[in-house]
Amino acid sequence: MIDYPTFCQLRLLLDEKHLTTAQVAVELKLDPKTVVNWAGRTRYQQRLHSKRPSKLDAFKGQIVALLERHAYSAQQLLQQLKPQGYVGGYSILKEFVRRVRPAHKPAFLMLEFAPGECAQVDWGSFGSLTVGSTQRRLSFFVMVLCHIRHIGSNSCCRVVFETNRYTVPYLYASQQLTLKVYPDQLLLHHHEKLIATHLRSYDRRQDIKNPDHIQELLVQRHRARDQTGLQALPRISSDKGCRKHRRRGHPGGREPLYRSRRVGSAPRSSECGGER
């Protein structure tokens, strides 16, 4: 059996260079019988491998079921299958067990520490530094506090950390969240799900926004406002007709004063800095 690149070279030598099969065999270092066999084919086709029956076939379902109940070894399975009529060997059973045995997925505990209880420390070197007329090695020391803080988001889709406000997706407004603090970023989790990341700001009283967090909420509010305006249009037309009717019924054509109702007024600002 030859591979596809060899087949292409074989067709090139036969069709374009017009070599004989013996010459092609020498050129490609193939057996002459192989060249003769492929010379009559215009398309490459891999050999079809027929699957041979195995003595293990009748027991594969039972083996999988046993492994799901307990972590049996291949030798233990062999002892259980022999009384049931298995006459195959140990090697094929061991290979099948290795392929179908459920993988052991590692499990980890989530570590939580109180403020100042634990820290990760590292020490490294960053080249050298000229000090006067000599070179001094420049070393650095890094310590990261392993502190996880539980924090609540407000109704304005924000959490407050070190006087700065950070947005969260609107679906997690007014919920209890977990804040993981790092020197350069903040990670916000809802249970085990990461819902927001922000670059940590060392400024004060800043409103740090991710527009994607409230974009869908803004779209919903605009749709609701447009729908309210459409529902108010028939009421306005009715009020105008009423005023005309009453004007005709009053001497001198004077219209009595009515309390007006504004429709579609500009949105008011809330204390969160967003639209209500």
Backbone hydrogen bonds in HBPLUS format (Angstrom, degrees):
<---DONOR---> <-ACCEPTOR-->    atom                        ^
c    i                          cat <-CA-CA->   ^        H-A-AA   ^      H-
h    n   atom  resd res      DA  || num        DHA   H-A  angle D-A-AA Bond
n    s   type  num  typ     dist DA aas  dist angle  dist       angle   num
A0007-PHE N   A0003-ASP O   3.08 MM   4  6.37 151.3  2.16 148.1 156.8     1
A0008-CYS N   A0004-TYR O   3.00 MM   4  6.33 155.0  2.06 154.6 161.0     2
A0009-GLN N   A0005-PRO O   3.07 MM   4  6.40 155.3  2.14 145.7 151.9     3
A0010-LEU N   A0006-THR O   2.90 MM   4  6.12 154.7  1.96 146.9 154.5     4
A0011-ARG N   A0007-PHE O   2.96 MM   4  6.26 160.1  2.00 153.5 157.3     5
A0012-LEU N   A0008-CYS O   3.02 MM   4  6.19 150.9  2.11 142.6 151.0     6
A0013-LEU N   A0009-GLN O   2.98 MM   4  6.23 161.0  2.01 152.8 156.6     7
A0014-LEU N   A0010-LEU O   3.06 MM   4  6.24 153.0  2.14 146.6 154.1     8
A0015-ASP N   A0011-ARG O   2.80 MM   4  5.69 168.4  1.81 149.9 154.0     9
A0016-GLU N   A0012-LEU O   3.03 MM   4  5.42 153.2  2.11 132.1 140.6    10
A0017-LYS N   A0012-LEU O   3.27 MM   5  6.73 151.7  2.36 152.2 159.1    11
A0019-LEU N   A0013-LEU O   3.02 MM   6  5.83 174.4  2.03 150.3 152.0    12
A0024-VAL N   A0020-THR O   2.90 MM   4  6.20 157.6  1.95 153.4 160.0    13
A0025-ALA N   A0021-THR O   2.93 MM   4  6.09 151.8  2.01 141.8 149.4    14
A0026-VAL N   A0022-ALA O   3.10 MM   4  6.41 151.4  2.19 143.3 150.1    15
A0027-GLU N   A0023-GLN O   2.89 MM   4  6.12 160.3  1.93 148.5 154.5    16
A0028-LEU N   A0024-VAL O   2.88 MM   4  6.00 164.1  1.91 154.2 157.2    17
A0029-LYS N   A0025-ALA O   2.85 MM   4  5.45 112.4  2.31 130.6 144.9    18
A0030-LEU N   A0025-ALA O   2.90 MM   5  4.71 152.3  1.98 132.6 140.6    19
A0034-THR N   A0031-ASP O   2.93 MM   3  5.27 126.6  2.22 108.9 122.7    20
A0035-VAL N   A0031-ASP O   3.20 MM   4  6.62 152.8  2.28 152.3 160.3    21
A0036-VAL N   A0032-PRO O   2.96 MM   4  6.22 162.0  1.99 152.1 156.7    22
A0037-ASN N   A0033-LYS O   2.98 MM   4  6.11 153.0  2.06 140.7 148.3    23
A0038-TRP N   A0034-THR O   3.07 MM   4  6.32 152.1  2.15 145.4 151.7    24
A0039-ALA N   A0035-VAL O   2.81 MM   4  5.83 131.3  2.05 145.7 159.5    25
A0041-ARG N   A0038-TRP O   3.15 MM   3  5.35 166.4  2.17 110.8 114.5    26
A0057-ASP N   A0054-SER O   3.19 MM   3  5.43 162.2  2.22 109.0 113.9    27
A0059-PHE N   A0056-LEU O   2.95 MM   3  5.46 153.9  2.02 118.1 126.5    28
A0060-LYS N   A0057-ASP O   3.47 MM   3  5.49 164.8  2.49 104.7 108.8    29
A0063-ILE N   A0059-PHE O   2.95 MM   4  6.19 152.6  2.03 152.9 161.0    30
A0064-VAL N   A0060-LYS O   3.04 MM   4  6.30 164.0  2.07 155.2 158.1    31
A0065-ALA N   A0061-GLY O   3.12 MM   4  6.33 159.2  2.17 145.0 150.6    32
A0066-LEU N   A0062-GLN O   2.98 MM   4  6.21 155.5  2.04 147.1 153.4    33
A0067-LEU N   A0063-ILE O   2.98 MM   4  6.23 157.9  2.03 152.1 157.8    34
A0068-GLU N   A0064-VAL O   3.05 MM   4  6.29 141.1  2.21 143.7 153.8    35
A0069-ARG N   A0066-LEU O   3.19 MM   3  5.29 133.4  2.42  96.7 108.9    36
A0070-HIS N   A0066-LEU O   3.01 MM   4  6.25 150.8  2.09 149.6 157.9    37
A0072-TYR N   A0070-HIS O   2.91 MM   2  5.65 135.3  2.12 104.1  91.2    38
A0077-LEU N   A0073-SER O   3.05 MM   4  6.37 156.2  2.11 149.7 156.3    39
A0078-LEU N   A0074-ALA O   2.95 MM   4  6.15 150.0  2.05 141.9 150.2    40
A0079-GLN N   A0075-GLN O   3.16 MM   4  6.46 153.5  2.24 145.1 150.6    41
A0080-GLN N   A0076-GLN O   3.20 MM   4  6.50 141.2  2.35 139.4 149.6    42
A0080-GLN N   A0077-LEU O   3.13 MM   3  5.09 124.6  2.45  93.4 107.7    43
A0081-LEU N   A0077-LEU O   2.93 MM   4  6.13 146.1  2.05 150.6 159.8    44
A0082-LYS N   A0078-LEU O   3.11 MM   4  6.14 154.4  2.18 151.8 156.2    45
A0084-GLN N   A0081-LEU O   2.92 MM   3  5.19 139.8  2.09 106.9 119.4    46
A0086-TYR N   A0081-LEU O   3.26 MM   5  5.53 164.0  2.29 135.5 133.3    47
A0085-GLY N   A0082-LYS O   3.06 MM   3  5.35 167.4  2.07 117.6 118.9    48
A0094-LYS N   A0090-TYR O   2.89 MM   4  6.07 157.8  1.94 151.5 157.7    49
A0095-GLU N   A0091-SER O   2.99 MM   4  6.24 158.6  2.04 150.7 156.1    50
A0096-PHE N   A0092-ILE O   3.07 MM   4  6.19 156.2  2.12 140.9 147.0    51
A0097-VAL N   A0093-LEU O   2.96 MM   4  6.16 161.1  1.99 151.1 156.3    52
A0098-ARG N   A0094-LYS O   3.01 MM   4  6.19 152.9  2.08 144.0 151.3    53
A0099-ARG N   A0095-GLU O   3.23 MM   4  6.49 140.8  2.39 138.7 148.0    54
A0099-ARG N   A0096-PHE O   3.13 MM   3  5.20 126.6  2.43  96.1 109.6    55
A0100-VAL N   A0096-PHE O   3.05 MM   4  6.29 151.2  2.13 152.7 160.2    56
A0101-ARG N   A0097-VAL O   2.91 MM   4  5.52 137.5  2.10 147.7 152.7    57
A0117-GLU N   A0114-ALA O   3.02 MM   3  5.38 162.4  2.05 138.4 137.2    58
A0146-CYS N   A0118-CYS O   3.05 MM  28  5.57 164.6  2.08 128.4 132.9    59
A0120-GLN N   A0144-VAL O   2.78 MM  24  5.14 162.2  1.81 150.7 152.9    60
A0144-VAL N   A0120-GLN O   2.82 MM  24  5.14 160.7  1.86 149.7 155.3    61
A0122-ASP N   A0142-VAL O   2.85 MM  20  5.20 153.2  1.92 153.2 157.7    62
A0142-VAL N   A0122-ASP O   2.94 MM  20  5.20 174.5  1.94 155.9 156.6    63
A0124-GLY N   A0140-PHE O   3.09 MM  16  5.49 165.4  2.11 151.6 155.4    64
A0140-PHE N   A0124-GLY O   2.94 MM  16  5.49 159.0  1.99 143.7 146.7    65
A0126-PHE N   A0138-LEU O   2.68 MM  12  5.33 171.5  1.68 174.0 171.2    66
A0138-LEU N   A0127-GLY O   2.98 MM  11  5.69 170.3  1.99 132.5 135.7    67
A0129-LEU N   A0136-ARG O   2.61 MM   7  5.13 151.9  1.68 150.4 160.8    68
A0136-ARG N   A0129-LEU O   2.73 MM   7  5.13 172.0  1.73 152.1 155.0    69
A0131-VAL N   A0134-THR O   2.85 MM   3  5.52 163.7  1.87 159.6 164.8    70
A0134-THR N   A0131-VAL O   3.18 MM   3  5.52 165.6  2.20 123.4 126.9    71
A0149-ARG N   A0179-LEU O   2.86 MM  30  5.03 166.5  1.88 161.7 158.0    72
A0179-LEU N   A0149-ARG O   2.58 MM  30  5.03 174.7  1.58 171.6 169.8    73
A0151-ILE N   A0177-LEU O   2.81 MM  26  5.26 161.1  1.84 142.8 149.2    74
A0177-LEU N   A0151-ILE O   2.66 MM  26  5.26 166.5  1.68 162.4 166.7    75
A0153-SER N   A0175-GLN O   2.98 MM  22  5.53 166.7  2.00 155.1 156.7    76
A0154-ASN N   A0158-ARG O   2.87 MM   4  5.60 160.3  1.91 156.9 159.4    77
A0157-CYS N   A0154-ASN O   3.20 MM   3  5.72 142.1  2.35 122.4 121.0    78
A0174-SER N   A0154-ASN O   3.19 MM  20  4.59 141.2  2.34 107.6 107.6    79
A0168-VAL N   A0157-CYS O   2.92 MM  11  5.29 144.2  2.05 131.4 133.3    80
A0159-VAL N   A0166-TYR O   2.84 MM   7  5.36 152.2  1.91 149.7 158.1    81
A0166-TYR N   A0159-VAL O   2.85 MM   7  5.36 161.5  1.88 156.1 162.4    82
A0161-PHE N   A0164-ASN O   2.82 MM   3  5.35 161.2  1.86 158.2 163.2    83
A0164-ASN N   A0161-PHE O   3.00 MM   3  5.35 152.7  2.08 120.3 120.9    84
A0165-ARG N   A0206-GLN O   2.80 MM  41  6.14 168.7  1.81 169.9 173.8    85
A0208-ILE N   A0165-ARG O   2.73 MM  43  5.94 164.6  1.75 172.0 168.6    86
A0167-THR N   A0208-ILE O   3.18 MM  41  6.60 143.4  2.32 163.6 171.8    87
A0172-TYR N   A0169-PRO O   2.88 MM   3  5.73 165.7  1.90 129.0 133.6    88
A0170-TYR N   A0213-HIS O   3.12 MM  43  6.02 154.0  2.19 153.4 146.0    89
A0173-ALA N   A0170-TYR O   3.27 MM   3  5.30 158.4  2.32 113.5 110.6    90
A0178-THR N   A0189-HIS O   2.85 MM  11  5.00 166.6  1.87 149.4 152.8    91
A0189-HIS N   A0178-THR O   2.81 MM  11  5.00 162.2  1.84 149.2 155.2    92
A0180-LYS N   A0187-LEU O   2.79 MM   7  5.04 168.7  1.81 155.4 159.3    93
A0187-LEU N   A0180-LYS O   2.97 MM   7  5.04 166.0  1.99 148.3 152.7    94
A0182-TYR N   A0185-GLN O   3.01 MM   3  5.29 146.2  2.13 168.7 179.3    95
A0200-ARG N   A0184-ASP O   3.07 MM  16  5.27 167.8  2.09 110.6 114.2    96
A0186-LEU N   A0198-HIS O   2.82 MM  12  5.27 156.6  1.87 154.4 160.7    97
A0198-HIS N   A0186-LEU O   3.08 MM  12  5.27 154.8  2.14 146.7 152.4    98
A0188-LEU N   A0196-ALA O   2.92 MM   8  5.16 170.9  1.93 160.4 158.5    99
A0195-ILE N   A0188-LEU O   2.94 MM   7  5.89 163.2  1.96 153.8 159.5   100
A0196-ALA N   A0188-LEU O   3.40 MM   8  5.16 152.9  2.48 140.6 138.3   101
A0190-HIS N   A0193-LYS O   2.81 MM   3  5.24 156.7  1.87 152.5 157.5   102
A0193-LYS N   A0190-HIS O   3.06 MM   3  5.24 158.3  2.11 130.5 126.9   103
A0213-HIS N   A0210-ASN O   2.88 MM   3  5.68 155.2  1.94 128.7 135.2   104
A0218-LEU N   A0214-ILE O   2.98 MM   4  6.24 153.9  2.04 154.1 160.7   105
A0219-VAL N   A0215-GLN O   3.08 MM   4  6.41 157.0  2.13 150.0 156.1   106
A0220-GLN N   A0216-GLU O   3.05 MM   4  6.31 155.9  2.11 145.3 151.4   107
A0221-ARG N   A0217-LEU O   3.00 MM   4  6.26 154.9  2.07 147.3 153.9   108
A0222-HIS N   A0218-LEU O   2.94 MM   4  6.18 163.2  1.97 154.4 158.4   109
A0223-ARG N   A0219-VAL O   3.03 MM   4  6.21 157.7  2.08 147.6 153.6   110
A0224-ALA N   A0220-GLN O   3.01 MM   4  6.23 157.3  2.07 146.0 152.1   111
A0225-ARG N   A0221-ARG O   2.92 MM   4  6.17 153.8  1.99 149.2 156.5   112
A0226-ASP N   A0222-HIS O   2.93 MM   4  6.15 158.4  1.98 148.9 154.5   113
A0227-GLN N   A0223-ARG O   2.97 MM   4  6.17 155.8  2.03 146.9 153.6   114
A0228-THR N   A0224-ALA O   2.98 MM   4  6.20 150.3  2.07 143.3 151.1   115
A0229-GLY N   A0225-ARG O   3.04 MM   4  6.32 154.9  2.10 147.1 153.1   116
A0230-LEU N   A0226-ASP O   3.08 MM   4  6.36 152.8  2.16 146.5 153.4   117
A0231-GLN N   A0227-GLN O   3.06 MM   4  6.30 153.2  2.14 145.7 152.6   118
A0232-ALA N   A0228-THR O   3.17 MM   4  6.36 133.7  2.39 139.6 151.0   119
A0233-LEU N   A0230-LEU O   3.37 MM   3  5.49 149.7  2.47 100.5 108.4   120
A0236-ILE N   A0232-ALA O   3.20 MM   4  6.53 148.0  2.31 151.6 160.3   121
A0236-ILE N   A0233-LEU O   3.14 MM   3  5.26 123.2  2.48 101.3 114.7   122
A0237-SER N   A0233-LEU O   3.24 MM   4  6.56 162.0  2.28 156.8 160.5   123
A0238-SER N   A0234-PRO O   3.03 MM   4  6.23 155.1  2.10 146.4 153.4   124
A0239-ASP N   A0235-ARG O   3.02 MM   4  6.25 150.2  2.11 143.9 151.4   125
A0240-LYS N   A0236-ILE O   3.12 MM   4  6.42 153.7  2.19 150.2 156.6   126
A0241-GLY N   A0237-SER O   3.19 MM   4  6.47 157.6  2.24 148.1 153.2   127
A0242-CYS N   A0238-SER O   3.07 MM   4  6.29 149.5  2.17 144.6 153.0   128
A0243-ARG N   A0239-ASP O   3.05 MM   4  6.30 153.8  2.12 147.5 153.7   129
A0244-LYS N   A0240-LYS O   3.15 MM   4  6.42 155.9  2.21 147.9 153.8   130
A0245-HIS N   A0241-GLY O   3.13 MM   4  6.32 157.3  2.18 144.0 149.9   131
A0246-ARG N   A0242-CYS O   2.99 MM   4  6.23 159.9  2.03 150.9 155.9   132
A0247-ARG N   A0243-ARG O   2.92 MM   4  6.03 144.8  2.04 143.8 153.3   133
A0248-ARG N   A0244-LYS O   3.30 MM   4  6.56 153.8  2.38 145.9 150.4   134
A0249-GLY N   A0246-ARG O   3.15 MM   3  5.04 130.5  2.41  92.5 105.8   135
A0250-HIS N   A0247-ARG O   3.39 MM   3  5.52 167.3  2.41 105.7 109.5   136
A0253-GLY N   A0250-HIS O   3.16 MM   3  5.58 149.0  2.26 134.4 134.1   137
A0270-SER N   A0274-GLY O   3.41 MM   4  6.01 168.4  2.42 169.7 172.7   138
A0273-GLY N   A0270-SER O   3.18 MM   3  5.64 164.8  2.21 111.6 116.3   139
